[in-house]
Amino acid sequence: MTTDPNVLHDWLTVGPASRLDGTCAERPYIARLLGGEARVWRGADGAPVATLDGRPAAACIRYDYLWLWPAGTPGALFAFPEFDAPDGRRIIDCDGIGVAVSGLRMVENFLDMGHFPFVHASYLGEVPHTEVKPYTVTIDVASDEILATGCRFLQPKASSTATGALEIHYRYRVMQPFTAMLHKTAFTRPGRMDAIALFVQPVDEEHIIAYTLMAYDDDTSSDTDLVAFQHTIFAQDKPILENQVPKRLPLRPGRETPVRCDALSIAYRKWLLARGMRYGALTD
């Protein structure tokens, strides 16, 4: 088990809360987390009970997902206002896909607009429209979250309902080393934005399960269509991620060469380095 406080003293997902259906102490849900075995079940009062490698771990259910705090006294989980808002948004769980890469690489890929025209051609981008226009990256001091605003990108088919190329507006938010969220133009409700949350389960330092949960204003597409679109995008990312060398994310400047469009990636790496992140990272 790692000694990195960034993962021992934080909420980490082990999948959708539905995994606990029918569980008890004798028949727990079993998952891999931080190289160890997590066992989770519903107690007599219905609340989740968990152990990690045989030691008690705090557990909670939030945003329809199951979260574990591996060691110590648990803190607050990040806010997801779109999930809780009574404004007609549809909550759609895309479940998880395993990827042989560090969870930090997965989050960085989620934040990267520069690869849209090359990896997601005809969907999220298209050559020769490869420019990532300048945007603003800040750190929210109160929450210690990374925020990127003013992001725009010309996309041929930004969602399952899009019928032509549009300039899509994005906002990004990094809440924890292994969780992030993007907001993008909602086609069916002008002036509003859909939300896509990425929750990464670090199975070990170089293997993960990546889950996506959507809060959408789409009133026309079926759940199946929306999930299928996300899986199409993810299937394009997966082989790229699994061929990354090294699989862990280098944090020291100079290990990998950034360009201007990597402002959010640079901020994410600096933020991780300032936290002393070691799990899933290369720091030398």
KEKE-3310 file (N, C-alpha, C; in steps of 0.2 Angstrom, whole numbers, plus 5000, padded with zeros to 4 digits):
npx = (5004:5002:5011:5007:5000:4991:4982:4979:4972:4960:4944:4941:4934:4926:4917:4900:4886:4877:4883:4883:4871:4862:4872:4881:4890:4895:4894:4902:4904:4918:4933:4947:4959:4972:4981:4977:4965:4948:4934:4917:4901:4883:4878:4868:4859:4859:4869:4885:4898:4916:4931:4949:4961:4959:4959:4948:4939:4933:4917:4906:4891:4888:4883:4878:4888:4901:4911:4927:4937:4953:4962:4962:4953:4939:4936:4927:4918:4919:4909:4895:4886:4877:4872:4864:4855:4838:4833:4828:4839:4846:4853:4865:4873:4889:4896:4911:4928:4942:4959:4976:4985:4992:4982:4983:4988:4976:4967:4974:4973:4959:4958:4964:4963:4970:4972:4960:4957:4965:4964:4951:4945:4932:4923:4926:4935:4944:4956:4960:4958:4965:4969:4970:4962:4967:4965:4959:4967:4965:4968:4957:4957:4951:4945:4955:4955:4957:4953:4947:4943:4934:4937:4937:4932:4932:4920:4916:4906:4900:4892:4880:4868:4872:4871:4880:4895:4901:4906:4912:4909:4919:4921:4933:4936:4946:4945:4950:4966:4962:4949:4939:4930:4920:4912:4901:4894:4877:4866:4852:4847:4849:4862:4865:4875:4880:4886:4900:4907:4922:4927:4940:4946:4960:4967:4980:4996:4998:4986:4969:4952:4941:4927:4913:4901:4886:4878:4865:4856:4850:4835:4831:4839:4842:4846:4854:4860:4867:4877:4883:4889:4899:4906:4912:4920:4929:4934:4943:4952:4958:4968:4978:4982:4986:4998:5006:5022:5032:5021:5017:5014:5025:5031:5041:5047:5053:5054:5044:5040:5030:5018:5010:4996:4994:4991:4982:4986:4999:4997:4990:5000:5009:5001:4999:5013:5015:5007:5014:5012:5014:5009:5006:5014:5029:5042:5056)
npy = (4994:5011:5026:5038:5053:5060:5051:5042:5050:5055:5055:5042:5034:5018:5013:5013:5015:5006:4994:4989:4982:4970:4966:4960:4958:4945:4943:4953:4967:4967:4975:4982:4993:5005:4996:4986:4976:4981:4979:4980:4983:4984:4989:4985:4996:5001:5009:5011:5000:4997:4989:4990:4981:4973:4982:4994:5006:5022:5025:5031:5035:5045:5056:5045:5036:5026:5029:5028:5032:5030:5030:5037:5052:5056:5069:5082:5079:5084:5097:5094:5103:5102:5089:5089:5099:5104:5105:5099:5092:5077:5063:5053:5038:5032:5021:5011:5010:5000:5004:5003:5013:5027:5035:5048:5052:5049:5059:5070:5068:5070:5083:5089:5098:5099:5087:5084:5086:5076:5064:5062:5064:5071:5071:5078:5087:5093:5092:5105:5113:5116:5124:5129:5140:5154:5153:5154:5150:5146:5145:5140:5147:5144:5131:5124:5120:5117:5128:5131:5142:5151:5142:5137:5128:5122:5111:5096:5087:5088:5081:5068:5073:5084:5092:5098:5107:5117:5130:5126:5130:5128:5123:5119:5109:5104:5094:5085:5075:5063:5066:5075:5088:5093:5106:5109:5117:5116:5110:5109:5118:5134:5145:5137:5124:5107:5095:5084:5072:5065:5051:5043:5027:5022:5008:5002:5009:5010:5006:5008:5011:5020:5031:5039:5051:5059:5075:5081:5091:5086:5082:5074:5063:5046:5037:5026:5031:5042:5037:5028:5037:5043:5032:5029:5040:5038:5025:5029:5036:5027:5017:5026:5031:5020:5017:5027:5032:5037:5026:5032:5049:5062:5074:5084:5099:5099:5085:5082:5090:5105:5114:5130:5127:5119:5124:5121:5108:5110:5118:5108:5098:5106:5109:5096:5093:5103:5098:5087:5075:5058:5046:5036:5045:5052:5060:5063)
npz = (5000:4996:5003:5000:5005:4997:4991:5001:5010:5004:4994:4985:4970:4969:4959:4952:4963:4962:4962:4975:4977:4984:4992:5007:5023:5022:5008:5000:4989:4979:4975:4966:4973:4974:4973:4982:4990:4990:5000:5000:5007:5011:5026:5041:5042:5029:5025:5017:5021:5023:5019:5017:5011:5022:5032:5041:5031:5028:5020:5007:4999:4985:4972:4965:4965:4973:4986:4993:5008:5011:5023:5039:5046:5037:5025:5017:5002:4985:4977:4966:4957:4946:4946:4957:4955:4953:4939:4928:4921:4914:4922:4918:4918:4912:4916:4918:4911:4908:4909:4904:4911:4920:4932:4933:4920:4913:4917:4913:4899:4898:4900:4889:4875:4863:4856:4850:4835:4830:4836:4838:4826:4815:4824:4838:4833:4818:4805:4794:4806:4819:4829:4846:4854:4865:4882:4899:4914:4931:4949:4962:4977:4989:4987:4982:4969:4951:4938:4922:4910:4896:4886:4869:4854:4837:4832:4822:4826:4840:4849:4851:4846:4838:4822:4813:4810:4824:4834:4850:4867:4881:4899:4911:4925:4939:4952:4961:4962:4954:4949:4938:4928:4914:4906:4893:4878:4878:4867:4866:4874:4874:4881:4892:4899:4897:4908:4911:4921:4926:4934:4942:4946:4954:4951:4952:4951:4938:4931:4928:4931:4922:4924:4918:4921:4917:4916:4908:4896:4886:4877:4868:4863:4866:4881:4878:4865:4870:4879:4870:4861:4870:4873:4861:4859:4870:4866:4856:4863:4871:4866:4863:4875:4882:4875:4880:4885:4898:4907:4919:4925:4921:4932:4934:4926:4909:4907:4898:4883:4883:4874:4869:4869:4879:4892:4902:4905:4910:4921:4929:4931:4938:4949:4955:4958:4968:4978:4982:4975:4972:4969:4955:4948:4941:4948:4948)
capx = (5000:5006:5011:5006:4994:4986:4977:4976:4967:4955:4939:4942:4929:4927:4912:4893:4883:4873:4887:4881:4864:4862:4878:4881:4896:4897:4894:4903:4907:4926:4936:4955:4960:4978:4985:4975:4958:4943:4928:4911:4894:4878:4877:4861:4856:4859:4874:4890:4904:4921:4938:4954:4967:4957:4958:4942:4940:4927:4914:4900:4888:4887:4882:4876:4894:4903:4918:4931:4943:4957:4964:4961:4947:4937:4934:4921:4918:4918:4902:4893:4879:4872:4869:4859:4850:4831:4831:4827:4844:4846:4859:4867:4880:4892:4900:4918:4932:4948:4964:4982:4989:4991:4976:4985:4988:4969:4964:4977:4970:4953:4959:4968:4959:4974:4972:4954:4957:4970:4962:4943:4943:4925:4919:4927:4939:4946:4961:4965:4956:4969:4971:4967:4962:4969:4960:4962:4968:4966:4967:4952:4961:4946:4943:4961:4953:4959:4947:4949:4937:4935:4939:4933:4935:4927:4919:4911:4900:4902:4888:4875:4863:4874:4870:4885:4901:4900:4912:4909:4912:4920:4924:4935:4937:4949:4943:4955:4970:4959:4942:4939:4924:4920:4905:4901:4888:4871:4863:4845:4845:4854:4864:4866:4880:4880:4892:4903:4912:4927:4929:4945:4948:4967:4968:4986:4999:4998:4980:4964:4945:4938:4920:4910:4894:4884:4871:4864:4850:4847:4829:4829:4843:4841:4852:4859:4864:4872:4882:4887:4894:4904:4911:4915:4926:4934:4938:4948:4957:4961:4975:4983:4984:4989:5004:5010:5029:5031:5013:5015:5014:5031:5029:5046:5048:5058:5053:5040:5040:5024:5017:5005:4989:4995:4991:4979:4990:5005:4994:4988:5006:5012:4997:5001:5019:5015:5004:5019:5009:5019:5006:5005:5018:5036:5044:5063)
capy = (5000:5017:5030:5045:5056:5062:5046:5039:5055:5058:5051:5038:5030:5011:5012:5015:5013:5000:4988:4986:4979:4963:4964:4960:4957:4939:4943:4960:4969:4967:4980:4983:5000:5007:4989:4982:4974:4984:4975:4985:4980:4988:4987:4984:5002:5002:5013:5007:4998:4995:4988:4990:4976:4971:4988:4998:5012:5026:5024:5035:5035:5052:5056:5038:5032:5023:5032:5026:5036:5024:5031:5043:5055:5058:5076:5083:5077:5090:5098:5093:5106:5100:5083:5090:5104:5102:5109:5094:5088:5070:5060:5047:5035:5028:5016:5012:5006:4999:5007:5002:5019:5030:5039:5055:5052:5049:5065:5075:5067:5072:5090:5091:5100:5099:5081:5083:5085:5071:5057:5062:5068:5071:5071:5084:5091:5091:5095:5109:5117:5113:5129:5129:5147:5156:5152:5156:5144:5149:5140:5143:5146:5141:5124:5121:5117:5121:5130:5133:5146:5154:5137:5136:5124:5121:5103:5094:5083:5088:5077:5064:5077:5089:5090:5101:5110:5122:5132:5124:5133:5123:5125:5113:5109:5098:5094:5080:5072:5058:5068:5081:5089:5098:5109:5111:5120:5112:5111:5110:5124:5140:5148:5132:5119:5100:5093:5077:5071:5059:5048:5038:5022:5019:5000:5003:5015:5010:5003:5012:5011:5027:5031:5045:5053:5065:5079:5083:5095:5083:5080:5070:5057:5040:5035:5022:5035:5046:5032:5026:5042:5044:5026:5030:5045:5034:5020:5032:5038:5021:5015:5032:5031:5013:5017:5032:5030:5031:5026:5037:5056:5065:5081:5089:5102:5096:5078:5082:5097:5108:5120:5135:5125:5114:5128:5117:5102:5113:5119:5102:5095:5110:5108:5090:5094:5107:5094:5082:5069:5053:5040:5037:5050:5052:5066:5064)
capz = (5000:4996:5009:4998:5008:4992:4989:5007:5013:4999:4992:4978:4968:4967:4955:4954:4970:4961:4964:4982:4977:4986:4996:5014:5025:5019:5001:4998:4982:4979:4969:4967:4974:4976:4973:4987:4989:4994:5001:5002:5007:5014:5033:5043:5041:5022:5024:5015:5025:5018:5021:5011:5013:5029:5037:5040:5027:5027:5014:5007:4992:4982:4965:4962:4965:4979:4987:4999:5010:5013:5030:5043:5046:5030:5024:5012:4994:4980:4975:4959:4957:4941:4948:4962:4953:4951:4933:4922:4918:4914:4924:4914:4920:4907:4919:4918:4906:4911:4904:4907:4912:4927:4933:4931:4913:4911:4919:4909:4893:4898:4900:4883:4869:4857:4853:4847:4828:4828:4839:4837:4819:4812:4830:4842:4829:4811:4802:4797:4811:4824:4834:4853:4856:4872:4888:4906:4920:4938:4955:4967:4983:4994:4986:4979:4962:4945:4934:4915:4907:4890:4881:4863:4849:4832:4832:4817:4829:4847:4853:4847:4843:4833:4815:4809:4814:4828:4839:4856:4872:4887:4905:4914:4933:4942:4959:4965:4957:4950:4947:4934:4925:4909:4904:4886:4876:4878:4860:4866:4879:4873:4887:4897:4898:4899:4912:4911:4926:4926:4941:4940:4951:4953:4953:4955:4949:4930:4929:4931:4928:4921:4924:4916:4923:4913:4918:4901:4895:4880:4878:4862:4862:4871:4885:4874:4861:4873:4881:4864:4859:4875:4872:4854:4860:4874:4862:4852:4867:4875:4863:4864:4882:4884:4872:4883:4888:4903:4909:4924:4923:4924:4935:4933:4920:4905:4905:4892:4881:4882:4870:4872:4870:4885:4898:4907:4907:4914:4928:4932:4933:4944:4955:4958:4961:4974:4983:4983:4972:4970:4966:4948:4945:4941:4951:4948)
cpx = (5004:5006:5009:4999:4988:4981:4975:4971:4963:4950:4941:4936:4931:4921:4905:4891:4879:4877:4886:4874:4865:4868:4877:4888:4899:4898:4896:4905:4914:4928:4943:4955:4967:4982:4983:4967:4953:4937:4922:4905:4889:4877:4869:4856:4856:4865:4880:4896:4909:4927:4943:4960:4966:4957:4952:4944:4933:4924:4908:4897:4886:4887:4881:4883:4896:4910:4921:4936:4947:4960:4963:4954:4944:4935:4928:4923:4917:4911:4901:4886:4874:4869:4863:4853:4843:4829:4830:4833:4844:4853:4860:4873:4882:4896:4907:4922:4939:4954:4971:4987:4988:4985:4977:4985:4981:4966:4967:4974:4963:4953:4962:4963:4963:4974:4965:4954:4961:4967:4954:4941:4936:4920:4920:4932:4941:4951:4958:4964:4958:4970:4967:4968:4964:4963:4963:4962:4969:4966:4962:4956:4957:4945:4949:4959:4956:4953:4950:4943:4939:4938:4934:4936:4930:4927:4914:4905:4902:4898:4883:4870:4865:4873:4875:4890:4899:4906:4909:4913:4913:4922:4927:4937:4941:4948:4948:4960:4967:4951:4943:4932:4924:4913:4906:4894:4882:4867:4855:4842:4850:4855:4866:4872:4879:4887:4894:4908:4916:4929:4934:4947:4955:4967:4975:4989:4999:4992:4974:4957:4942:4931:4918:4903:4892:4878:4870:4857:4847:4841:4827:4833:4841:4847:4857:4863:4869:4878:4886:4892:4900:4909:4915:4921:4931:4938:4943:4954:4961:4968:4980:4986:4988:4996:5008:5017:5032:5023:5012:5017:5020:5029:5034:5046:5054:5058:5049:5039:5032:5023:5011:4998:4989:4994:4988:4983:4996:5002:4992:4995:5009:5008:4998:5008:5019:5011:5008:5016:5015:5015:5004:5009:5025:5039:5052:5065)
cpy = (5006:5021:5037:5048:5058:5057:5043:5044:5059:5053:5048:5034:5022:5009:5014:5012:5007:4993:4985:4983:4972:4961:4964:4958:4950:4938:4951:4961:4970:4971:4980:4991:5001:5001:4985:4980:4977:4979:4980:4982:4985:4985:4987:4990:5005:5006:5008:5006:4995:4994:4989:4986:4974:4976:4992:5005:5016:5025:5029:5034:5042:5052:5049:5034:5031:5026:5029:5031:5031:5024:5037:5046:5058:5066:5076:5081:5084:5091:5097:5096:5104:5093:5084:5095:5101:5105:5105:5091:5081:5068:5053:5044:5030:5022:5017:5008:5006:5001:5006:5008:5022:5034:5046:5057:5053:5056:5070:5074:5070:5080:5093:5092:5099:5093:5080:5082:5079:5064:5057:5066:5066:5071:5078:5088:5089:5095:5099:5114:5114:5118:5128:5137:5149:5155:5154:5151:5148:5143:5143:5141:5142:5134:5120:5117:5121:5122:5133:5136:5149:5149:5137:5132:5122:5113:5101:5091:5083:5083:5072:5067:5083:5087:5094:5104:5116:5124:5131:5127:5128:5126:5119:5114:5103:5099:5090:5078:5067:5060:5074:5082:5094:5100:5111:5114:5115:5114:5113:5116:5130:5143:5143:5128:5112:5099:5086:5077:5065:5057:5043:5034:5020:5012:4999:5009:5016:5007:5006:5009:5018:5027:5038:5046:5059:5068:5083:5086:5092:5080:5075:5063:5052:5040:5031:5026:5039:5042:5030:5031:5043:5038:5026:5035:5041:5029:5023:5034:5032:5019:5020:5032:5025:5013:5023:5029:5037:5032:5031:5044:5059:5072:5086:5092:5099:5089:5077:5089:5100:5113:5124:5132:5120:5118:5124:5111:5104:5114:5113:5099:5099:5109:5101:5090:5098:5103:5088:5075:5064:5047:5041:5042:5049:5059:5068:5067)
cpz = (5000:5002:5007:5001:5003:4990:4996:5011:5008:4997:4985:4977:4967:4962:4957:4960:4968:4962:4971:4982:4979:4991:5004:5017:5023:5012:4999:4991:4983:4973:4971:4968:4977:4977:4978:4985:4993:4994:5004:5002:5011:5021:5035:5042:5034:5020:5022:5021:5021:5022:5015:5014:5020:5034:5036:5036:5027:5020:5013:4999:4990:4975:4961:4962:4972:4980:4994:5001:5014:5020:5033:5043:5039:5030:5019:5005:4990:4979:4967:4958:4952:4942:4953:4960:4950:4945:4927:4919:4919:4917:4921:4916:4914:4909:4918:4913:4909:4906:4908:4907:4918:4926:4931:4924:4910:4912:4914:4902:4892:4897:4893:4877:4862:4853:4849:4839:4826:4830:4838:4831:4817:4818:4834:4839:4822:4809:4796:4803:4818:4830:4840:4854:4863:4876:4894:4911:4926:4943:4960:4973:4988:4993:4984:4973:4956:4941:4927:4912:4900:4885:4875:4858:4844:4831:4826:4820:4836:4852:4848:4844:4838:4826:4810:4813:4818:4833:4846:4862:4878:4893:4908:4922:4935:4949:4964:4960:4952:4948:4943:4931:4920:4908:4897:4884:4875:4871:4861:4870:4878:4880:4892:4894:4901:4903:4911:4916:4925:4932:4939:4946:4950:4955:4955:4951:4941:4927:4932:4928:4928:4920:4922:4918:4920:4916:4912:4901:4888:4881:4872:4861:4868:4875:4881:4869:4864:4876:4876:4862:4864:4874:4866:4855:4865:4871:4858:4856:4870:4872:4864:4871:4884:4880:4875:4886:4891:4904:4915:4922:4926:4926:4934:4927:4916:4903:4899:4890:4880:4877:4872:4873:4876:4892:4904:4910:4911:4921:4932:4935:4939:4950:4959:4961:4967:4979:4985:4981:4970:4967:4959:4944:4945:4943:4951:4941)
residu = (MET:THR:THR:ASP:PRO:ASN:VAL:LEU:HIS:ASP:TRP:LEU:THR:VAL:GLY:PRO:ALA:SER:ARG:LEU:ASP:GLY:THR:CYS:ALA:GLU:ARG:PRO:TYR:ILE:ALA:ARG:LEU:LEU:GLY:GLY:GLU:ALA:ARG:VAL:TRP:ARG:GLY:ALA:ASP:GLY:ALA:PRO:VAL:ALA:THR:LEU:ASP:GLY:ARG:PRO:ALA:ALA:ALA:CYS:ILE:ARG:TYR:ASP:TYR:LEU:TRP:LEU:TRP:PRO:ALA:GLY:THR:PRO:GLY:ALA:LEU:PHE:ALA:PHE:PRO:GLU:PHE:ASP:ALA:PRO:ASP:GLY:ARG:ARG:ILE:ILE:ASP:CYS:ASP:GLY:ILE:GLY:VAL:ALA:VAL:SER:GLY:LEU:ARG:MET:VAL:GLU:ASN:PHE:LEU:ASP:MET:GLY:HIS:PHE:PRO:PHE:VAL:HIS:ALA:SER:TYR:LEU:GLY:GLU:VAL:PRO:HIS:THR:GLU:VAL:LYS:PRO:TYR:THR:VAL:THR:ILE:ASP:VAL:ALA:SER:ASP:GLU:ILE:LEU:ALA:THR:GLY:CYS:ARG:PHE:LEU:GLN:PRO:LYS:ALA:SER:SER:THR:ALA:THR:GLY:ALA:LEU:GLU:ILE:HIS:TYR:ARG:TYR:ARG:VAL:MET:GLN:PRO:PHE:THR:ALA:MET:LEU:HIS:LYS:THR:ALA:PHE:THR:ARG:PRO:GLY:ARG:MET:ASP:ALA:ILE:ALA:LEU:PHE:VAL:GLN:PRO:VAL:ASP:GLU:GLU:HIS:ILE:ILE:ALA:TYR:THR:LEU:MET:ALA:TYR:ASP:ASP:ASP:THR:SER:SER:ASP:THR:ASP:LEU:VAL:ALA:PHE:GLN:HIS:THR:ILE:PHE:ALA:GLN:ASP:LYS:PRO:ILE:LEU:GLU:ASN:GLN:VAL:PRO:LYS:ARG:LEU:PRO:LEU:ARG:PRO:GLY:ARG:GLU:THR:PRO:VAL:ARG:CYS:ASP:ALA:LEU:SER:ILE:ALA:TYR:ARG:LYS:TRP:LEU:LEU:ALA:ARG:GLY:MET:ARG:TYR:GLY:ALA:LEU:THR:ASP)
# end
